[in-house]
Amino acid sequence: MAVTIADIADRLNISIATVSRSLAQDRRVHPATRAKVAQVAMELGYQGRSRRQRKDSSRKFRIAVVLQGPGYQGSINAIKILEGLTAEADGAGARVSVGLAPQHDSSGVTLPAVCSPNSCDLTILMGRHDPALVSELVKHCHVVSATTRYESIPHDQADTADFWGMHHLAMRVLEKGHRKLAWVPEATINTGSFEDVRRAGLMQACLKHHIQLSDVHWLDARVFDENADVNPRRIKRLLDDGVTCFVCVTDRVAFQIIGQMHRWGIDVPGRVSVTGFDAVQSYMPSAPPTLTSIDPSWVEIGRAAMSLALRRLTQPSAPHMTVTVGFRFVEGDTLAEPH
């Protein structure tokens, strides 16, 4: 049975009229609401109205927004980037469709349904995608990436200030007096280059404070088990070795560390400090602390990506650009002077 506008309205508990206006990119609807409507429409498999369209619809730019797999589509980051994309598209004469990247198929590359040949003028990629898919996409349309760089593939990019964000965060940690640090990476595969860039930001801060890089505990994927949960024994050994601050590459990992500390009855930040990156508070339920973190300004990344898309559509032969969006330090409750 086909998904209707009423189904989307029921899921979000809003009016059918609001859903209809949102899908039509009506600027009277808040960008955040339109982003949520687009997200739910994609999740439910909404195929749109009948083929009857307004006469002027063919003159609009057709922009496909393709999200990384199912785990990414419900993330706070994705919603914020979609909000920025939607807000920047207002009044630009663009028709935006949102879809998911297809599952990897060993038989060959399959284009997402929303950006099949002749169905869109440009694709905006959100998250990290298979380079083979991106290489195939650029044969059919222009490509703009929100956050991820694809080497040797012509595209525009809206990038996060990962190096400088982590550098700023690490300087705050070191200015508090921490000297025994542990770097905690991500457990998930296909993390792209952001992990290396953020680690480099920490390294640079350590060198500025005359801390030998060999004195920092640089953890790797072995700190996680098969379920991507931190290994308590590895963390306990670090505490026994005197580590006073866990610098985590993402908030997801940081809240895992905090959760383990709570299970042991260890106070954060009284006994040990923990920092994250991404400013996403949803990873820890039941009244979590405000994590000391870096907010990469996801909404602004969405705005920048859409601006690059509109530039590419109106200036198709212009040189490809990378725009780096600034960050905001989140003070949080999980960083204090070492004891």
Phi and psi restraints in degrees (value plus and minus 20) as a CYANA .aco file:
   2 ALA   PHI     -87.8   -47.8
   2 ALA   PSI     122.1   162.1
   3 VAL   PHI     -96.4   -56.4
   3 VAL   PSI     116.1   156.1
   4 THR   PHI    -133.5   -93.5
   4 THR   PSI     150.4   190.4
   5 ILE   PHI     -81.1   -41.1
   5 ILE   PSI     -54.6   -14.6
   6 ALA   PHI     -82.5   -42.5
   6 ALA   PSI     -56.0   -16.0
   7 ASP   PHI     -83.4   -43.4
   7 ASP   PSI     -61.1   -21.1
   8 ILE   PHI     -86.3   -46.3
   8 ILE   PSI     -62.7   -22.7
   9 ALA   PHI     -81.5   -41.5
   9 ALA   PSI     -61.6   -21.6
  10 ASP   PHI     -83.5   -43.5
  10 ASP   PSI     -61.7   -21.7
  11 ARG   PHI     -81.7   -41.7
  11 ARG   PSI     -60.4   -20.4
  12 LEU   PHI    -114.1   -74.1
  12 LEU   PSI     -27.6    12.4
  13 ASN   PHI      38.5    78.5
  13 ASN   PSI      25.2    65.2
  14 ILE   PHI    -148.6  -108.6
  14 ILE   PSI     153.4   193.4
  15 SER   PHI     -95.8   -55.8
  15 SER   PSI     134.7   174.7
  16 ILE   PHI     -81.3   -41.3
  16 ILE   PSI     -57.6   -17.6
  17 ALA   PHI     -81.8   -41.8
  17 ALA   PSI     -60.0   -20.0
  18 THR   PHI     -85.2   -45.2
  18 THR   PSI     -61.3   -21.3
  19 VAL   PHI     -82.8   -42.8
  19 VAL   PSI     -65.1   -25.1
  20 SER   PHI     -80.8   -40.8
  20 SER   PSI     -65.2   -25.2
  21 ARG   PHI     -86.6   -46.6
  21 ARG   PSI     -56.6   -16.6
  22 SER   PHI     -83.3   -43.3
  22 SER   PSI     -65.1   -25.1
  23 LEU   PHI     -86.5   -46.5
  23 LEU   PSI     -44.1    -4.1
  24 ALA   PHI    -109.2   -69.2
  24 ALA   PSI     -13.5    26.5
  25 GLN   PHI      38.5    78.5
  25 GLN   PSI      20.3    60.3
  26 ASP   PHI     -93.9   -53.9
  26 ASP   PSI     102.7   142.7
  27 ARG   PHI     -89.3   -49.3
  27 ARG   PSI     -29.6    10.4
  28 ARG   PHI     -92.4   -52.4
  28 ARG   PSI     -36.3     3.7
  29 VAL   PHI    -115.5   -75.5
  29 VAL   PSI     114.0   154.0
  30 HIS   PHI     -77.9   -37.9
  30 HIS   PSI     121.1   161.1
  31 PRO   PHI     -74.9   -34.9
  31 PRO   PSI     -55.7   -15.7
  32 ALA   PHI     -84.5   -44.5
  32 ALA   PSI     -59.7   -19.7
  33 THR   PHI     -86.3   -46.3
  33 THR   PSI     -62.5   -22.5
  34 ARG   PHI     -84.4   -44.4
  34 ARG   PSI     -55.9   -15.9
  35 ALA   PHI     -84.3   -44.3
  35 ALA   PSI     -62.2   -22.2
  36 LYS   PHI     -85.6   -45.6
  36 LYS   PSI     -59.9   -19.9
  37 VAL   PHI     -82.8   -42.8
  37 VAL   PSI     -64.4   -24.4
  38 ALA   PHI     -81.3   -41.3
  38 ALA   PSI     -59.5   -19.5
  39 GLN   PHI     -83.4   -43.4
  39 GLN   PSI     -69.1   -29.1
  40 VAL   PHI     -87.4   -47.4
  40 VAL   PSI     -58.6   -18.6
  41 ALA   PHI     -78.4   -38.4
  41 ALA   PSI     -60.8   -20.8
  42 MET   PHI     -87.4   -47.4
  42 MET   PSI     -63.7   -23.7
  43 GLU   PHI     -81.9   -41.9
  43 GLU   PSI     -58.8   -18.8
  44 LEU   PHI    -102.2   -62.2
  44 LEU   PSI     -32.4     7.6
  45 GLY   PHI      62.1   102.1
  45 GLY   PSI      11.0    51.0
  46 TYR   PHI     -83.3   -43.3
  46 TYR   PSI     108.0   148.0
  47 GLN   PHI    -120.2   -80.2
  47 GLN   PSI     -18.6    21.4
  48 GLY   PHI      73.5   113.5
  48 GLY   PSI     158.1   198.1
  49 ARG   PHI     -98.4   -58.4
  49 ARG   PSI    -192.4  -152.4
  50 SER   PHI     -84.7   -44.7
  50 SER   PSI     151.2   191.2
  51 ARG   PHI     -89.9   -49.9
  51 ARG   PSI     -30.1     9.9
  52 ARG   PHI     -89.2   -49.2
  52 ARG   PSI     102.4   142.4
  53 GLN   PHI    -149.1  -109.1
  53 GLN   PSI     145.1   185.1
  54 ARG   PHI     -85.0   -45.0
  54 ARG   PSI     129.8   169.8
  55 LYS   PHI     -81.1   -41.1
  55 LYS   PSI     -49.6    -9.6
  56 ASP   PHI    -109.1   -69.1
  56 ASP   PSI     -19.2    20.8
  57 SER   PHI     -86.1   -46.1
  57 SER   PSI     -50.3   -10.3
  58 SER   PHI     -88.3   -48.3
  58 SER   PSI     -37.1     2.9
  59 ARG   PHI    -106.6   -66.6
  59 ARG   PSI     -26.4    13.6
  60 LYS   PHI    -100.9   -60.9
  60 LYS   PSI     128.4   168.4
  61 PHE   PHI     -85.4   -45.4
  61 PHE   PSI     117.1   157.1
  62 ARG   PHI    -123.2   -83.2
  62 ARG   PSI      89.3   129.3
  63 ILE   PHI    -134.9   -94.9
  63 ILE   PSI     104.7   144.7
  64 ALA   PHI    -120.2   -80.2
  64 ALA   PSI     113.1   153.1
  65 VAL   PHI    -129.6   -89.6
  65 VAL   PSI      98.9   138.9
  66 VAL   PHI    -133.9   -93.9
  66 VAL   PSI     100.7   140.7
  67 LEU   PHI    -114.0   -74.0
  67 LEU   PSI     129.4   169.4
  68 GLN   PHI     -79.2   -39.2
  68 GLN   PSI     152.3   192.3
  69 GLY   PHI     -67.3   -27.3
  69 GLY   PSI    -199.6  -159.6
  70 PRO   PHI     -75.2   -35.2
  70 PRO   PSI     -53.4   -13.4
  71 GLY   PHI     -87.4   -47.4
  71 GLY   PSI     -46.3    -6.3
  72 TYR   PHI    -105.1   -65.1
  72 TYR   PSI     -51.0   -11.0
  73 GLN   PHI     -83.3   -43.3
  73 GLN   PSI     -45.1    -5.1
  74 GLY   PHI    -117.2   -77.2
  74 GLY   PSI     -11.9    28.1
  75 SER   PHI     -95.7   -55.7
  75 SER   PSI     133.2   173.2
  76 ILE   PHI     -81.8   -41.8
  76 ILE   PSI     -59.2   -19.2
  77 ASN   PHI     -76.5   -36.5
  77 ASN   PSI     -66.9   -26.9
  78 ALA   PHI     -81.6   -41.6
  78 ALA   PSI     -63.3   -23.3
  79 ILE   PHI     -81.2   -41.2
  79 ILE   PSI     -62.2   -22.2
  80 LYS   PHI     -87.6   -47.6
  80 LYS   PSI     -61.7   -21.7
  81 ILE   PHI     -83.8   -43.8
  81 ILE   PSI     -62.0   -22.0
  82 LEU   PHI     -80.4   -40.4
  82 LEU   PSI     -58.6   -18.6
  83 GLU   PHI     -81.4   -41.4
  83 GLU   PSI     -64.4   -24.4
  84 GLY   PHI     -84.4   -44.4
  84 GLY   PSI     -62.0   -22.0
  85 LEU   PHI     -79.5   -39.5
  85 LEU   PSI     -65.7   -25.7
  86 THR   PHI     -84.4   -44.4
  86 THR   PSI     -63.7   -23.7
  87 ALA   PHI     -83.3   -43.3
  87 ALA   PSI     -61.5   -21.5
  88 GLU   PHI     -93.5   -53.5
  88 GLU   PSI     -45.1    -5.1
  89 ALA   PHI     -94.7   -54.7
  89 ALA   PSI     -35.0     5.0
  90 ASP   PHI     -74.8   -34.8
  90 ASP   PSI     107.5   147.5
  91 GLY   PHI      52.8    92.8
  91 GLY   PSI     -12.2    27.8
  92 ALA   PHI    -116.4   -76.4
  92 ALA   PSI     -17.5    22.5
  93 GLY   PHI      49.3    89.3
  93 GLY   PSI      18.8    58.8
  94 ALA   PHI    -139.1   -99.1
  94 ALA   PSI     118.8   158.8
  95 ARG   PHI    -126.6   -86.6
  95 ARG   PSI      97.6   137.6
  96 VAL   PHI    -126.1   -86.1
  96 VAL   PSI     110.3   150.3
  97 SER   PHI    -142.1  -102.1
  97 SER   PSI     119.3   159.3
  98 VAL   PHI    -134.2   -94.2
  98 VAL   PSI     116.1   156.1
  99 GLY   PHI    -171.4  -131.4
  99 GLY   PSI     154.7   194.7
 100 LEU   PHI    -122.2   -82.2
 100 LEU   PSI     130.1   170.1
 101 ALA   PHI     -88.1   -48.1
 101 ALA   PSI     121.3   161.3
 102 PRO   PHI     -88.9   -48.9
 102 PRO   PSI     135.0   175.0
 103 GLN   PHI     -85.0   -45.0
 103 GLN   PSI     126.9   166.9
 104 HIS   PHI     -81.1   -41.1
 104 HIS   PSI     112.4   152.4
 105 ASP   PHI    -144.1  -104.1
 105 ASP   PSI      99.3   139.3
 106 SER   PHI     -83.6   -43.6
 106 SER   PSI     -37.3     2.7
 107 SER   PHI     -97.4   -57.4
 107 SER   PSI     -32.3     7.7
 108 GLY   PHI     132.7   172.7
 108 GLY   PSI     157.6   197.6
 109 VAL   PHI    -107.7   -67.7
 109 VAL   PSI     108.9   148.9
 110 THR   PHI    -131.4   -91.4
 110 THR   PSI     105.7   145.7
 111 LEU   PHI     -93.3   -53.3
 111 LEU   PSI     126.2   166.2
 112 PRO   PHI     -78.7   -38.7
 112 PRO   PSI     127.7   167.7
 113 ALA   PHI     -78.9   -38.9
 113 ALA   PSI     -54.0   -14.0
 114 VAL   PHI     -95.9   -55.9
 114 VAL   PSI     -31.1     8.9
 115 CYS   PHI    -153.6  -113.6
 115 CYS   PSI      17.1    57.1
 116 SER   PHI     -86.5   -46.5
 116 SER   PSI     140.6   180.6
 117 PRO   PHI     -70.8   -30.8
 117 PRO   PSI     116.4   156.4
 118 ASN   PHI      51.0    91.0
 118 ASN   PSI     -13.5    26.5
 119 SER   PHI    -124.8   -84.8
 119 SER   PSI     -30.3     9.7
 120 CYS   PHI    -171.1  -131.1
 120 CYS   PSI     137.6   177.6
 121 ASP   PHI    -114.7   -74.7
 121 ASP   PSI     -45.0    -5.0
 122 LEU   PHI    -178.1  -138.1
 122 LEU   PSI     127.0   167.0
 123 THR   PHI    -138.0   -98.0
 123 THR   PSI     111.9   151.9
 124 ILE   PHI    -123.7   -83.7
 124 ILE   PSI     102.6   142.6
 125 LEU   PHI    -117.2   -77.2
 125 LEU   PSI     109.1   149.1
 126 MET   PHI    -133.6   -93.6
 126 MET   PSI     110.1   150.1
 127 GLY   PHI      71.6   111.6
 127 GLY   PSI    -178.7  -138.7
 128 ARG   PHI    -132.6   -92.6
 128 ARG   PSI     107.4   147.4
 129 HIS   PHI    -141.0  -101.0
 129 HIS   PSI     140.0   180.0
 130 ASP   PHI     -82.8   -42.8
 130 ASP   PSI     103.7   143.7
 131 PRO   PHI     -75.3   -35.3
 131 PRO   PSI     -50.5   -10.5
 132 ALA   PHI     -83.3   -43.3
 132 ALA   PSI     -58.2   -18.2
 133 LEU   PHI     -85.8   -45.8
 133 LEU   PSI     -63.5   -23.5
 134 VAL   PHI     -83.6   -43.6
 134 VAL   PSI     -61.3   -21.3
 135 SER   PHI     -80.1   -40.1
 135 SER   PSI     -57.9   -17.9
 136 GLU   PHI     -92.9   -52.9
 136 GLU   PSI     -57.4   -17.4
 137 LEU   PHI     -81.3   -41.3
 137 LEU   PSI     -63.4   -23.4
 138 VAL   PHI     -86.3   -46.3
 138 VAL   PSI     -32.2     7.8
 139 LYS   PHI     -95.5   -55.5
 139 LYS   PSI     -40.7    -0.7
 140 HIS   PHI    -131.3   -91.3
 140 HIS   PSI     -46.5    -6.5
 141 CYS   PHI    -179.6  -139.6
 141 CYS   PSI     148.3   188.3
 142 HIS   PHI     -89.1   -49.1
 142 HIS   PSI     134.0   174.0
 143 VAL   PHI    -152.0  -112.0
 143 VAL   PSI     113.3   153.3
 144 VAL   PHI    -142.1  -102.1
 144 VAL   PSI     114.2   154.2
 145 SER   PHI    -129.6   -89.6
 145 SER   PSI     112.3   152.3
 146 ALA   PHI    -114.2   -74.2
 146 ALA   PSI      83.5   123.5
 147 THR   PHI      74.2   114.2
 147 THR   PSI     -59.0   -19.0
 148 THR   PHI    -120.5   -80.5
 148 THR   PSI     116.0   156.0
 149 ARG   PHI    -117.4   -77.4
 149 ARG   PSI     113.1   153.1
 150 TYR   PHI    -134.1   -94.1
 150 TYR   PSI      85.0   125.0
 151 GLU   PHI     -82.2   -42.2
 151 GLU   PSI     120.7   160.7
 152 SER   PHI      45.7    85.7
 152 SER   PSI      -6.1    33.9
 153 ILE   PHI    -138.0   -98.0
 153 ILE   PSI     104.7   144.7
 154 PRO   PHI     -88.0   -48.0
 154 PRO   PSI      95.7   135.7
 155 HIS   PHI    -183.5  -143.5
 155 HIS   PSI     142.6   182.6
 156 ASP   PHI    -116.0   -76.0
 156 ASP   PSI     135.2   175.2
 157 GLN   PHI    -161.4  -121.4
 157 GLN   PSI     114.6   154.6
 158 ALA   PHI    -121.1   -81.1
 158 ALA   PSI      93.0   133.0
 159 ASP   PHI    -130.2   -90.2
 159 ASP   PSI     134.9   174.9
 160 THR   PHI    -111.5   -71.5
 160 THR   PSI     132.2   172.2
 161 ALA   PHI    -104.6   -64.6
 161 ALA   PSI      41.3    81.3
 162 ASP   PHI     -81.2   -41.2
 162 ASP   PSI     -64.6   -24.6
 163 PHE   PHI     -82.1   -42.1
 163 PHE   PSI     -73.9   -33.9
 164 TRP   PHI     -91.3   -51.3
 164 TRP   PSI     -50.8   -10.8
 165 GLY   PHI     -83.3   -43.3
 165 GLY   PSI     -69.2   -29.2
 166 MET   PHI     -87.4   -47.4
 166 MET   PSI     -56.5   -16.5
 167 HIS   PHI     -80.1   -40.1
 167 HIS   PSI     -66.0   -26.0
 168 HIS   PHI     -82.3   -42.3
 168 HIS   PSI     -65.0   -25.0
 169 LEU   PHI     -81.2   -41.2
 169 LEU   PSI     -66.2   -26.2
 170 ALA   PHI     -83.7   -43.7
 170 ALA   PSI     -57.1   -17.1
 171 MET   PHI     -82.5   -42.5
 171 MET   PSI     -58.8   -18.8
 172 ARG   PHI     -81.8   -41.8
 172 ARG   PSI     -62.9   -22.9
 173 VAL   PHI     -81.2   -41.2
 173 VAL   PSI     -67.5   -27.5
 174 LEU   PHI     -90.4   -50.4
 174 LEU   PSI     -53.9   -13.9
 175 GLU   PHI     -86.5   -46.5
 175 GLU   PSI     -42.3    -2.3
 176 LYS   PHI     -94.3   -54.3
 176 LYS   PSI     -33.9     6.1
 177 GLY   PHI      87.3   127.3
 177 GLY   PSI     -15.2    24.8
 178 HIS   PHI     -92.7   -52.7
 178 HIS   PSI     114.4   154.4
 179 ARG   PHI    -148.3  -108.3
 179 ARG   PSI     -37.3     2.7
 180 LYS   PHI    -126.9   -86.9
 180 LYS   PSI      78.4   118.4
 181 LEU   PHI    -132.6   -92.6
 181 LEU   PSI     133.4   173.4
 182 ALA   PHI    -148.5  -108.5
 182 ALA   PSI     107.5   147.5
 183 TRP   PHI    -113.0   -73.0
 183 TRP   PSI     104.7   144.7
 184 VAL   PHI    -133.5   -93.5
 184 VAL   PSI      96.6   136.6
 185 PRO   PHI    -103.2   -63.2
 185 PRO   PSI    -187.7  -147.7
 186 GLU   PHI    -116.2   -76.2
 186 GLU   PSI     136.0   176.0
 187 ALA   PHI    -114.5   -74.5
 187 ALA   PSI     -42.1    -2.1
 188 THR   PHI     -93.1   -53.1
 188 THR   PSI     132.2   172.2
 189 ILE   PHI    -100.9   -60.9
 189 ILE   PSI     146.3   186.3
 190 ASN   PHI      37.9    77.9
 190 ASN   PSI      26.2    66.2
 191 THR   PHI     -98.3   -58.3
 191 THR   PSI     -27.5    12.5
 192 GLY   PHI      49.9    89.9
 192 GLY   PSI    -178.7  -138.7
 193 SER   PHI    -107.2   -67.2
 193 SER   PSI     -30.6     9.4
 194 PHE   PHI     -80.8   -40.8
 194 PHE   PSI     -54.1   -14.1
 195 GLU   PHI     -85.1   -45.1
 195 GLU   PSI     -63.5   -23.5
 196 ASP   PHI     -84.4   -44.4
 196 ASP   PSI     -60.0   -20.0
 197 VAL   PHI     -87.4   -47.4
 197 VAL   PSI     -63.1   -23.1
 198 ARG   PHI     -85.8   -45.8
 198 ARG   PSI     -59.8   -19.8
 199 ARG   PHI     -81.9   -41.9
 199 ARG   PSI     -58.4   -18.4
 200 ALA   PHI     -83.0   -43.0
 200 ALA   PSI     -55.4   -15.4
 201 GLY   PHI     -83.0   -43.0
 201 GLY   PSI     -60.0   -20.0
 202 LEU   PHI     -86.6   -46.6
 202 LEU   PSI     -62.6   -22.6
 203 MET   PHI     -78.4   -38.4
 203 MET   PSI     -65.7   -25.7
 204 GLN   PHI     -82.1   -42.1
 204 GLN   PSI     -60.4   -20.4
 205 ALA   PHI     -84.7   -44.7
 205 ALA   PSI     -61.1   -21.1
 206 CYS   PHI     -81.2   -41.2
 206 CYS   PSI     -63.5   -23.5
 207 LEU   PHI     -83.4   -43.4
 207 LEU   PSI     -57.6   -17.6
 208 LYS   PHI     -83.8   -43.8
 208 LYS   PSI     -50.3   -10.3
 209 HIS   PHI    -117.7   -77.7
 209 HIS   PSI      -4.1    35.9
 210 HIS   PHI      38.0    78.0
 210 HIS   PSI      18.5    58.5
 211 ILE   PHI    -121.4   -81.4
 211 ILE   PSI     105.7   145.7
 212 GLN   PHI     -85.9   -45.9
 212 GLN   PSI     112.0   152.0
 213 LEU   PHI     -82.3   -42.3
 213 LEU   PSI     -47.4    -7.4
 214 SER   PHI     -90.2   -50.2
 214 SER   PSI     -35.5     4.5
 215 ASP   PHI    -106.6   -66.6
 215 ASP   PSI     -29.9    10.1
 216 VAL   PHI    -109.0   -69.0
 216 VAL   PSI     118.2   158.2
 217 HIS   PHI    -102.7   -62.7
 217 HIS   PSI      85.6   125.6
 218 TRP   PHI    -114.8   -74.8
 218 TRP   PSI      74.5   114.5
 219 LEU   PHI     -94.7   -54.7
 219 LEU   PSI     139.7   179.7
 220 ASP   PHI    -150.1  -110.1
 220 ASP   PSI    -187.6  -147.6
 221 ALA   PHI     -81.3   -41.3
 221 ALA   PSI     -36.8     3.2
 222 ARG   PHI     -89.3   -49.3
 222 ARG   PSI     -31.4     8.6
 223 VAL   PHI     -95.4   -55.4
 223 VAL   PSI     -28.5    11.5
 224 PHE   PHI    -130.7   -90.7
 224 PHE   PSI     133.7   173.7
 225 ASP   PHI    -112.6   -72.6
 225 ASP   PSI    -192.0  -152.0
 226 GLU   PHI     -86.5   -46.5
 226 GLU   PSI     -36.5     3.5
 227 ASN   PHI    -116.2   -76.2
 227 ASN   PSI      -9.1    30.9
 228 ALA   PHI      46.3    86.3
 228 ALA   PSI       5.3    45.3
 229 ASP   PHI    -119.8   -79.8
 229 ASP   PSI     126.7   166.7
 230 VAL   PHI     -85.3   -45.3
 230 VAL   PSI     125.8   165.8
 231 ASN   PHI    -103.9   -63.9
 231 ASN   PSI      92.5   132.5
 232 PRO   PHI     -77.0   -37.0
 232 PRO   PSI     -55.5   -15.5
 233 ARG   PHI     -85.2   -45.2
 233 ARG   PSI     -59.3   -19.3
 234 ARG   PHI     -85.4   -45.4
 234 ARG   PSI     -60.7   -20.7
 235 ILE   PHI     -87.6   -47.6
 235 ILE   PSI     -59.7   -19.7
 236 LYS   PHI     -83.0   -43.0
 236 LYS   PSI     -58.8   -18.8
 237 ARG   PHI     -83.7   -43.7
 237 ARG   PSI     -55.8   -15.8
 238 LEU   PHI     -86.8   -46.8
 238 LEU   PSI     -60.5   -20.5
 239 LEU   PHI     -82.8   -42.8
 239 LEU   PSI     -63.1   -23.1
 240 ASP   PHI     -83.1   -43.1
 240 ASP   PSI     -47.5    -7.5
 241 ASP   PHI    -103.9   -63.9
 241 ASP   PSI     -21.1    18.9
 242 GLY   PHI      76.6   116.6
 242 GLY   PSI      -7.9    32.1
 243 VAL   PHI     -81.6   -41.6
 243 VAL   PSI     111.4   151.4
 244 THR   PHI    -129.4   -89.4
 244 THR   PSI     -32.3     7.7
 245 CYS   PHI    -169.5  -129.5
 245 CYS   PSI     110.1   150.1
 246 PHE   PHI    -118.8   -78.8
 246 PHE   PSI      94.3   134.3
 247 VAL   PHI    -116.3   -76.3
 247 VAL   PSI      90.3   130.3
 248 CYS   PHI    -123.9   -83.9
 248 CYS   PSI     122.8   162.8
 249 VAL   PHI     -90.6   -50.6
 249 VAL   PSI     -45.3    -5.3
 250 THR   PHI    -160.2  -120.2
 250 THR   PSI     143.3   183.3
 251 ASP   PHI     -85.3   -45.3
 251 ASP   PSI     -55.7   -15.7
 252 ARG   PHI     -75.5   -35.5
 252 ARG   PSI     -66.6   -26.6
 253 VAL   PHI     -89.0   -49.0
 253 VAL   PSI     -60.4   -20.4
 254 ALA   PHI     -79.2   -39.2
 254 ALA   PSI     -62.8   -22.8
 255 PHE   PHI     -90.5   -50.5
 255 PHE   PSI     -46.1    -6.1
 256 GLN   PHI     -85.2   -45.2
 256 GLN   PSI     -62.6   -22.6
 257 ILE   PHI     -83.5   -43.5
 257 ILE   PSI     -64.9   -24.9
 258 ILE   PHI     -81.9   -41.9
 258 ILE   PSI     -62.7   -22.7
 259 GLY   PHI     -79.5   -39.5
 259 GLY   PSI     -60.9   -20.9
 260 GLN   PHI     -86.1   -46.1
 260 GLN   PSI     -59.6   -19.6
 261 MET   PHI     -81.8   -41.8
 261 MET   PSI     -61.2   -21.2
 262 HIS   PHI     -83.8   -43.8
 262 HIS   PSI     -58.4   -18.4
 263 ARG   PHI     -85.2   -45.2
 263 ARG   PSI     -48.6    -8.6
 264 TRP   PHI    -108.8   -68.8
 264 TRP   PSI     -25.3    14.7
 265 GLY   PHI      56.1    96.1
 265 GLY   PSI       3.0    43.0
 266 ILE   PHI    -114.8   -74.8
 266 ILE   PSI     107.3   147.3
 267 ASP   PHI     -97.2   -57.2
 267 ASP   PSI     114.8   154.8
 268 VAL   PHI    -137.4   -97.4
 268 VAL   PSI      97.7   137.7
 269 PRO   PHI    -122.1   -82.1
 269 PRO   PSI      -5.2    34.8
 270 GLY   PHI     -78.7   -38.7
 270 GLY   PSI     -64.3   -24.3
 271 ARG   PHI    -117.8   -77.8
 271 ARG   PSI     -59.3   -19.3
 272 VAL   PHI    -168.2  -128.2
 272 VAL   PSI     124.4   164.4
 273 SER   PHI    -117.9   -77.9
 273 SER   PSI     133.6   173.6
 274 VAL   PHI    -159.9  -119.9
 274 VAL   PSI     113.5   153.5
 275 THR   PHI    -145.6  -105.6
 275 THR   PSI     135.9   175.9
 276 GLY   PHI    -147.5  -107.5
 276 GLY   PSI    -180.2  -140.2
 277 PHE   PHI    -181.0  -141.0
 277 PHE   PSI     107.7   147.7
 278 ASP   PHI     107.7   147.7
 278 ASP   PSI     -41.0    -1.0
 279 ALA   PHI      37.9    77.9
 279 ALA   PSI      26.7    66.7
 280 VAL   PHI    -135.4   -95.4
 280 VAL   PSI      90.4   130.4
 281 GLN   PHI    -109.8   -69.8
 281 GLN   PSI     -19.6    20.4
 282 SER   PHI    -104.1   -64.1
 282 SER   PSI     -20.8    19.2
 283 TYR   PHI    -100.3   -60.3
 283 TYR   PSI     -33.5     6.5
 284 MET   PHI    -145.9  -105.9
 284 MET   PSI      97.3   137.3
 285 PRO   PHI     -98.2   -58.2
 285 PRO   PSI     158.7   198.7
 286 SER   PHI      33.6    73.6
 286 SER   PSI      55.7    95.7
 287 ALA   PHI      32.4    72.4
 287 ALA   PSI      43.3    83.3
 288 PRO   PHI     -91.3   -51.3
 288 PRO   PSI     139.0   179.0
 289 PRO   PHI     -90.6   -50.6
 289 PRO   PSI     142.0   182.0
 290 THR   PHI     -99.1   -59.1
 290 THR   PSI      95.2   135.2
 291 LEU   PHI     -95.4   -55.4
 291 LEU   PSI     113.9   153.9
 292 THR   PHI     -89.1   -49.1
 292 THR   PSI     100.3   140.3
 293 SER   PHI    -176.4  -136.4
 293 SER   PSI    -197.6  -157.6
 294 ILE   PHI    -138.7   -98.7
 294 ILE   PSI     108.2   148.2
 295 ASP   PHI    -114.3   -74.3
 295 ASP   PSI      90.4   130.4
 296 PRO   PHI     -93.9   -53.9
 296 PRO   PSI     -13.4    26.6
 297 SER   PHI      42.4    82.4
 297 SER   PSI      41.8    81.8
 298 TRP   PHI     -79.7   -39.7
 298 TRP   PSI     -58.2   -18.2
 299 VAL   PHI     -81.4   -41.4
 299 VAL   PSI     -62.5   -22.5
 300 GLU   PHI     -88.3   -48.3
 300 GLU   PSI     -50.3   -10.3
 301 ILE   PHI     -83.8   -43.8
 301 ILE   PSI     -62.1   -22.1
 302 GLY   PHI     -81.2   -41.2
 302 GLY   PSI     -63.2   -23.2
 303 ARG   PHI     -81.2   -41.2
 303 ARG   PSI     -64.4   -24.4
 304 ALA   PHI     -84.1   -44.1
 304 ALA   PSI     -60.8   -20.8
 305 ALA   PHI     -82.6   -42.6
 305 ALA   PSI     -62.1   -22.1
 306 MET   PHI     -88.9   -48.9
 306 MET   PSI     -56.9   -16.9
 307 SER   PHI     -81.8   -41.8
 307 SER   PSI     -62.3   -22.3
 308 LEU   PHI     -83.6   -43.6
 308 LEU   PSI     -58.2   -18.2
 309 ALA   PHI     -83.5   -43.5
 309 ALA   PSI     -65.1   -25.1
 310 LEU   PHI     -87.3   -47.3
 310 LEU   PSI     -56.4   -16.4
 311 ARG   PHI     -82.7   -42.7
 311 ARG   PSI     -64.7   -24.7
 312 ARG   PHI     -84.3   -44.3
 312 ARG   PSI     -57.4   -17.4
 313 LEU   PHI     -90.9   -50.9
 313 LEU   PSI     -53.3   -13.3
 314 THR   PHI    -111.5   -71.5
 314 THR   PSI     -39.8     0.2
 315 GLN   PHI    -151.5  -111.5
 315 GLN   PSI      47.3    87.3
 316 PRO   PHI     -80.0   -40.0
 316 PRO   PSI     -44.3    -4.3
 317 SER   PHI    -117.0   -77.0
 317 SER   PSI     -16.2    23.8
 318 ALA   PHI     -86.9   -46.9
 318 ALA   PSI     132.9   172.9
 319 PRO   PHI     -80.0   -40.0
 319 PRO   PSI     126.9   166.9
 320 HIS   PHI     -89.7   -49.7
 320 HIS   PSI     125.5   165.5
 321 MET   PHI    -145.1  -105.1
 321 MET   PSI     130.9   170.9
 322 THR   PHI    -140.4  -100.4
 322 THR   PSI     102.8   142.8
 323 VAL   PHI    -129.4   -89.4
 323 VAL   PSI     103.2   143.2
 324 THR   PHI    -118.2   -78.2
 324 THR   PSI     104.7   144.7
 325 VAL   PHI    -113.7   -73.7
 325 VAL   PSI     122.0   162.0
 326 GLY   PHI     -90.9   -50.9
 326 GLY   PSI    -198.2  -158.2
 327 PHE   PHI    -153.8  -113.8
 327 PHE   PSI     150.5   190.5
 328 ARG   PHI    -152.2  -112.2
 328 ARG   PSI     112.1   152.1
 329 PHE   PHI     -99.5   -59.5
 329 PHE   PSI     109.6   149.6
 330 VAL   PHI    -122.0   -82.0
 330 VAL   PSI      93.6   133.6
 331 GLU   PHI     -75.9   -35.9
 331 GLU   PSI     -73.6   -33.6
 332 GLY   PHI      48.9    88.9
 332 GLY   PSI     158.4   198.4
 333 ASP   PHI    -137.4   -97.4
 333 ASP   PSI      -5.4    34.6
 334 THR   PHI    -135.5   -95.5
 334 THR   PSI      -7.7    32.3
 335 LEU   PHI    -147.9  -107.9
 335 LEU   PSI     104.8   144.8
 336 ALA   PHI    -166.7  -126.7
 336 ALA   PSI     153.0   193.0
 337 GLU   PHI     -84.9   -44.9
 337 GLU   PSI     125.4   165.4
 338 PRO   PHI     -87.7   -47.7
 338 PRO   PSI     130.5   170.5
